[in-house]
Amino acid sequence: MLEMLTEQYFENSPKLTVSAIFMPMIFPKLYEKMNSVYKKQSKSVALGSYIKNADRTHLPFEKSAKYYIAFFNAKGFYFVKENDGFEVKSIYTDNKTSFALPKRTS
């Protein structure tokens, strides 16, 4: 996580694992002291990493949009329709943090 935040060019930064979304719960004092810009960036990237992994693991079982939504709702995630498509938000992050779904998924 620290390597990702300190990279000058975001595209070259290391990829996060799925567990990164739970880092604020594991290290609450560290996240309290983080700069708000870095905090928002880390939450957004961690949420995106989790969603991509969940998509891969859920894909073989997906029957319809109803099952897709139910799967994420059961894990603490919800969908919000925005102007550009759908975004995923989580009960584990603040209300401002979201991850845009790819167009094919929307």
Backbone bond lengths (Angstrom), bond angles and torsions (degrees), N, CA, C in turn:
res aa  C-N    CA-C-N  psi(-1)  N-CA   C-N-CA  omega(-1)  CA-C   N-CA-C  phi
1 M - - - 1.444 - - 1.526 109.85 -
2 L 1.323 116.59 -45.73 1.461 119.87 -179.73 1.525 111.43 -64.44
3 E 1.328 117.37 -39.01 1.458 120.21 177.19 1.520 110.54 -61.88
4 M 1.323 117.16 -41.82 1.467 121.38 179.99 1.526 110.78 -62.81
5 L 1.315 117.45 -41.77 1.457 121.01 -177.37 1.523 112.91 -72.52
6 T 1.324 117.07 -27.31 1.455 119.35 -177.45 1.525 113.43 -92.05
7 E 1.305 118.34 -5.27 1.470 120.95 178.08 1.524 109.85 -67.61
8 Q 1.303 116.29 137.02 1.455 120.95 177.72 1.526 110.66 -72.01
9 Y 1.321 115.85 -42.29 1.461 121.27 -179.62 1.510 108.30 -109.68
10 F 1.306 115.14 115.78 1.456 122.00 -171.81 1.527 112.85 -62.47
11 E 1.338 118.29 -31.53 1.460 121.26 -177.21 1.527 111.56 -65.89
12 N 1.312 117.70 -29.80 1.457 121.83 -177.57 1.525 112.92 -89.64
13 S 1.300 117.92 -0.61 1.456 120.20 -175.36 1.530 111.24 -73.13
14 P 1.323 116.62 157.63 1.456 120.40 179.68 1.536 110.93 -64.22
15 K 1.319 115.43 151.02 1.456 120.44 179.48 1.531 109.44 -83.41
16 L 1.308 116.15 142.22 1.459 121.05 -179.58 1.524 110.92 -89.98
17 T 1.309 115.36 155.12 1.461 120.04 174.86 1.524 109.16 -90.07
18 V 1.308 115.52 173.67 1.461 122.37 -177.33 1.524 111.74 -62.54
19 S 1.304 117.46 -34.42 1.467 121.38 -176.39 1.517 113.58 -69.11
20 A 1.327 118.64 -8.89 1.467 121.61 -178.18 1.520 112.37 -62.05
21 I 1.329 117.53 -25.45 1.470 119.37 -179.61 1.532 111.48 -67.18
22 F 1.311 116.90 -23.02 1.460 120.55 -178.14 1.524 113.38 -95.52
23 M 1.331 117.50 3.09 1.464 121.35 179.81 1.535 113.29 -58.25
24 P 1.346 119.99 -40.02 1.472 118.44 178.52 1.526 112.80 -61.61
25 M 1.322 117.37 -28.25 1.464 120.09 178.39 1.527 111.22 -78.06
26 I 1.326 116.11 -29.68 1.460 120.30 -178.66 1.531 110.89 -81.56
27 F 1.333 116.90 -39.05 1.462 122.36 -179.18 1.534 110.53 -122.07
28 P 1.319 118.40 67.55 1.476 120.08 -175.49 1.534 113.41 -64.53
29 K 1.325 118.47 -35.53 1.468 120.59 -179.28 1.528 111.18 -67.24
30 L 1.322 116.48 -38.54 1.460 120.82 177.18 1.520 110.53 -62.22
31 Y 1.327 117.43 -44.38 1.459 120.77 -178.46 1.526 112.67 -70.80
32 E 1.313 117.65 -29.00 1.464 120.41 175.94 1.525 110.92 -64.90
33 K 1.319 116.85 -34.14 1.467 121.47 -175.70 1.518 113.45 -89.75
34 M 1.316 117.76 -7.07 1.466 120.89 -178.81 1.516 111.44 -70.54
35 N 1.307 115.58 148.26 1.456 122.75 172.12 1.531 107.83 -60.14
36 S 1.312 118.09 140.70 1.473 121.11 -175.37 1.530 112.79 -62.48
37 V 1.325 117.85 -32.34 1.468 121.02 178.12 1.528 109.98 -65.66
38 Y 1.324 116.90 -46.57 1.461 120.89 179.01 1.525 111.43 -67.21
39 K 1.318 115.55 -36.78 1.457 119.87 179.71 1.530 110.35 -62.63
40 K 1.326 116.29 -45.36 1.461 119.98 179.91 1.525 110.80 -65.95
41 Q 1.325 117.08 -41.62 1.458 121.28 179.39 1.528 110.70 -62.72
42 S 1.315 117.41 -44.31 1.460 120.29 -178.44 1.518 111.33 -65.50
43 K 1.322 117.70 -40.34 1.468 120.33 178.83 1.511 111.64 -66.15
44 S 1.311 116.86 -40.59 1.458 120.69 -179.88 1.531 111.43 -65.59
45 V 1.323 116.89 -43.80 1.464 120.99 179.71 1.532 110.49 -67.21
46 A 1.320 117.19 -40.86 1.463 120.83 179.08 1.527 110.58 -64.60
47 L 1.324 117.04 -40.88 1.463 120.85 177.52 1.520 110.63 -63.06
48 G 1.306 117.25 -42.78 1.459 121.05 177.54 1.515 112.29 -62.22
49 S 1.316 116.81 -40.91 1.463 121.25 178.09 1.520 110.99 -63.02
50 Y 1.318 116.37 -42.03 1.463 120.09 179.47 1.529 111.28 -65.64
51 I 1.322 117.29 -43.91 1.460 121.52 -178.53 1.526 110.94 -63.59
52 K 1.322 117.43 -42.81 1.469 120.40 179.37 1.520 111.16 -62.82
53 N 1.324 117.15 -41.32 1.454 119.94 178.26 1.529 111.24 -66.84
54 A 1.310 116.89 -43.07 1.469 120.39 179.56 1.521 110.93 -64.09
55 D 1.323 117.67 -36.99 1.468 121.29 175.70 1.529 110.95 -58.90
56 R 1.323 115.81 -46.54 1.471 119.86 -178.67 1.524 111.90 -63.86
57 T 1.325 117.28 -42.34 1.460 119.84 -177.66 1.516 112.27 -75.63
58 H 1.323 117.55 -27.41 1.461 121.69 -176.28 1.522 112.79 -88.89
59 L 1.312 118.47 -22.28 1.460 123.03 -173.76 1.526 114.79 -52.04
60 P 1.336 120.57 -44.61 1.464 119.39 -179.26 1.531 113.65 -64.32
61 F 1.322 118.21 -22.36 1.455 121.47 -176.86 1.521 113.36 -98.84
62 E 1.310 116.38 -5.78 1.467 120.56 -173.71 1.521 111.42 -71.65
63 K 1.310 115.43 124.99 1.460 121.66 179.08 1.526 111.69 -108.50
64 S 1.321 115.89 -35.45 1.459 120.11 -178.20 1.527 109.46 -159.18
65 A 1.306 114.80 174.45 1.474 120.01 177.81 1.526 110.84 -62.71
66 K 1.330 116.59 -32.51 1.465 120.74 179.69 1.530 110.74 -61.13
67 Y 1.332 117.73 -43.84 1.456 121.54 178.68 1.526 111.46 -68.68
68 Y 1.306 115.97 -37.45 1.463 121.20 179.13 1.530 109.96 -61.18
69 I 1.305 116.42 -47.77 1.463 121.53 -179.87 1.525 111.01 -66.41
70 A 1.337 116.94 -42.42 1.467 120.83 179.07 1.523 111.58 -61.74
71 F 1.332 116.86 -38.63 1.465 121.45 178.86 1.519 110.66 -60.09
72 F 1.319 117.30 -48.30 1.459 120.55 -178.70 1.526 111.99 -72.40
73 N 1.316 117.97 -36.94 1.457 120.22 177.91 1.531 111.04 -61.36
74 A 1.327 116.46 -39.25 1.461 120.71 179.88 1.524 111.93 -65.51
75 K 1.303 117.56 -25.01 1.462 121.71 -179.11 1.530 112.70 -95.80
76 G 1.339 118.56 2.61 1.459 121.16 176.18 1.512 115.14 96.00
77 F 1.330 116.79 23.40 1.461 121.54 179.15 1.521 109.09 -121.01
78 Y 1.322 116.09 150.76 1.457 120.03 178.58 1.520 109.42 -141.97
79 F 1.328 115.18 160.71 1.460 122.10 -174.32 1.519 110.28 -108.67
80 V 1.329 115.29 142.02 1.460 122.38 178.54 1.523 107.23 -128.69
81 K 1.324 116.90 131.04 1.462 120.41 178.31 1.524 108.54 -85.84
82 E 1.320 115.37 122.99 1.459 122.76 177.50 1.517 108.72 -113.73
83 N 1.310 117.60 178.94 1.465 121.93 -179.08 1.523 112.60 -60.61
84 D 1.337 116.87 -38.85 1.463 121.49 -175.98 1.523 113.59 -89.25
85 G 1.306 118.97 -3.06 1.468 122.31 -177.84 1.515 109.84 141.98
86 F 1.316 115.98 -150.41 1.455 121.16 -178.53 1.519 110.83 -101.35
87 E 1.325 115.01 146.41 1.454 121.93 174.90 1.522 108.29 -124.32
88 V 1.317 115.54 149.22 1.457 121.85 178.08 1.513 107.70 -104.03
89 K 1.327 115.49 134.21 1.459 121.68 174.92 1.516 107.78 -124.51
90 S 1.319 116.17 163.93 1.450 120.47 -174.71 1.517 111.30 -131.63
91 I 1.330 115.22 150.62 1.460 119.50 174.43 1.525 110.74 -75.48
92 Y 1.344 116.58 -11.55 1.461 121.13 -178.75 1.520 112.85 -87.61
93 T 1.328 117.82 -10.59 1.458 121.79 179.60 1.522 108.70 -121.98
94 D 1.323 115.98 175.22 1.461 118.59 178.54 1.534 110.10 -71.79
95 N 1.306 115.96 168.94 1.473 121.85 -174.44 1.524 112.98 -69.70
96 K 1.322 118.61 -19.53 1.465 122.18 -177.50 1.523 112.44 -84.33
97 T 1.319 117.58 -19.63 1.459 121.75 -176.77 1.516 110.06 -82.56
98 S 1.324 116.02 128.97 1.457 120.02 179.05 1.534 109.41 -149.09
99 F 1.332 114.19 168.84 1.450 121.14 177.68 1.518 107.32 -135.76
100 A 1.322 116.85 124.49 1.473 121.51 -178.12 1.528 109.24 -74.73
101 L 1.319 115.67 130.94 1.462 120.45 176.09 1.531 109.54 -73.18
102 P 1.319 117.33 147.51 1.461 119.11 175.11 1.533 111.17 -61.76
103 K 1.312 116.42 154.35 1.467 120.62 -177.64 1.525 112.42 -57.68
104 R 1.340 117.69 -38.22 1.475 120.30 -178.56 1.531 111.23 -64.87
105 T 1.331 116.64 -33.86 1.464 120.37 179.18 1.521 110.55 -76.79
106 S 1.317 117.03 -37.94 1.471 120.51 179.50 1.509 110.53 -60.37
